[in-house]
Amino acid sequence: MKAFILSREQIASTAAAIVVDEIAARFDRRVDTFTGSNWSVETPLFEGGMELSAAEAEACGARLRRFFSAASPTDAENSGPALAGATLGDWASAIEAATSRRLTAFSFVAAGDDAREHTHPSDAIFADAAAAANLLYGRRRLLSLVSPHSLMGFVLSILTPNLLKAPSVDARRLPPDELKSTLAFGDALVATPSIWRYVIAQEVVAPDNTMAISFGEPMTPELSAMIRKAGFGAQREVYGSTEHGLIGWRDSPSDPFALFDQWRRKGDELVRVSPSGDAKAVVPMDILTFEGDRRFRLGGRRDGAAQIGAVNVFPTQIAAKIAEHPDVADCVVAVSTHAGGADRLIATIRLAKPGPPTERVARSIDGWCRQRLRPHERPRIYNFADAVAK
């Protein structure tokens, strides 16, 4: 179907986001969002452009090939089309040629979990896009403030606009004033709640009939009210996961989520019905409390993860890493919500040597965390105590 044909520019945009994520995860090299979102088909891969080393290019190319899988998701030998050339557009052209012939799977990495890739049949991802398109029917344009390489970002900012035949704008490239002047009647703006807080803080306001789309973290009533006050009269919150795809949606934080049509309830499990009619039972990542068979509310994560800026983090694992510091005897990390409504991590530390930390010890622990923890895993507050409560 033409609606699911990916353009060279869309592939390049997705590839750029994959490169930013991969070199951060594998090589500890950070590229700011504005720079990465402006990489295009003309951007050189190496000197004068993305400045990739040979090792970085190899790792990024391998992940890009897996993202756009041209073989069965069960085919362990699949590595996708061969990639060569000097620009990001060369890579995109190779992917475009391969996917126009055959595209049977996509492979996504969950934010904060680089060890596991989750592969989905392409028809399942296309079904998710169709469900989102029904939800956003009538939108004239979709503007996105999220990266297109995640499952939710790819579905909402690439595939859904294609289905709606609506232009898609990468709003990550726009400073707040330009975003404000770009928004027009009938647009939809896609962002996580953490990014929405930034948008509201920058006093971005919307014209009539503009929709706010959110995902990645629970939308709070307070933030929803601020978004509405800024002119985004219509709101849609989408719930899903990298592991299972799009699952449900709601209009307001006070409402329960409604299951998308491809899902059925089966006790504590969910059953996904594919376009081919096959049914697969899954255990959701969150505890779902159902109100009837089609509506549910979210409980806590089953795996103990917390969401910081729409990225899954594991407080017990973070505490264990901090406790490896030679001056730390024990550590507990908890999640707290500050006055602005966003969640943050707080570490309570018991030192090996009783008493308050010296400046040397405090600096050493801070450096330890910066080396061993990613930005979203680093506690924002450190407390020191004679005992910590597990």
URFENUR-V920139 format. One record per pair of residues at least 24 apart in sequence whose ideal C-beta (glycine too) atoms are under 6 Angstrom apart, sorted by the first residue. I is the first residue (numbers start at 1). J is the second residue. D is the distance in Angstrom with one decimal. If there is no record, write none. Layout:
i j d
I J D
I J D
//
This chain:
i j d
3 162 5.2
3 163 4.9
4 126 5.5
8 92 4.8
8 96 5.0
10 158 5.3
11 92 4.2
11 95 5.0
11 96 5.6
12 41 4.7
12 88 5.1
12 89 6.0
12 92 4.1
13 148 5.6
14 148 4.9
14 149 5.5
15 64 5.3
15 88 6.0
15 91 5.7
15 92 6.0
17 147 4.3
17 148 5.5
17 149 3.8
18 63 5.7
18 64 5.4
18 149 4.7
19 60 4.7
22 59 5.7
22 60 4.8
22 63 5.2
23 56 5.3
25 114 4.3
26 59 5.4
27 56 5.7
33 172 5.4
37 170 5.6
37 172 4.0
37 173 5.0
38 173 5.8
39 88 5.9
41 88 6.0
41 89 3.1
41 92 5.9
43 88 4.7
44 86 6.0
44 87 5.6
66 107 4.5
67 107 5.4
68 95 5.0
68 99 5.5
69 105 3.9
69 107 5.9
70 98 4.7
70 102 5.0
72 104 5.9
73 105 3.9
73 119 4.1
108 151 4.3
108 242 5.1
110 242 3.9
111 311 4.2
112 311 4.4
112 312 4.4
112 313 5.6
118 242 5.2
118 243 5.3
123 275 5.0
124 274 6.0
127 262 5.3
127 275 5.6
128 155 5.1
128 245 4.9
128 246 4.2
129 155 5.1
129 159 3.6
129 160 5.1
129 163 5.7
131 246 5.9
131 260 4.3
132 156 6.0
132 160 4.5
133 160 5.1
133 163 4.1
133 164 5.3
135 236 5.8
135 249 5.8
136 188 5.7
139 166 5.9
139 188 4.3
140 186 3.5
141 166 5.5
141 167 4.8
141 187 4.9
142 166 5.8
142 168 5.1
142 188 5.1
143 169 4.4
143 171 4.3
143 187 5.9
143 189 4.9
144 171 5.9
144 190 4.4
145 171 5.0
145 172 5.8
145 191 4.1
145 195 5.0
146 190 5.8
151 242 4.9
152 215 5.0
156 190 5.2
157 190 5.9
176 202 3.7
176 204 5.5
179 204 5.6
180 204 4.8
183 210 6.0
185 209 5.3
188 213 5.5
192 216 3.9
192 217 5.9
192 310 3.9
193 217 4.5
193 219 5.5
193 223 5.8
194 309 4.3
194 310 6.0
194 342 6.0
200 226 4.9
200 230 5.8
205 230 5.0
205 231 4.8
206 231 3.6
206 232 4.9
216 310 3.1
217 307 4.8
217 310 5.1
219 253 5.0
220 341 5.3
221 253 4.8
222 341 5.5
223 341 5.5
224 253 5.3
241 285 4.8
243 285 5.9
244 282 5.4
256 291 5.3
256 295 4.1
256 296 5.8
256 297 5.0
257 296 5.5
258 294 6.0
258 295 5.5
259 294 5.1
265 293 4.8
306 335 4.6
308 343 5.8
308 376 4.8
309 376 5.5
311 376 4.4
313 376 5.9
313 377 5.1
318 377 5.3
321 372 5.2
325 365 5.7
325 368 4.8
327 351 5.9
327 352 5.5
327 361 5.0
330 388 5.2
332 388 4.5
344 380 4.3
345 379 4.2
346 379 5.9
346 381 4.5
347 379 3.9
347 382 5.1
348 383 4.6
348 385 5.6
348 388 4.9
349 384 5.3
350 388 5.1
357 384 5.6
//
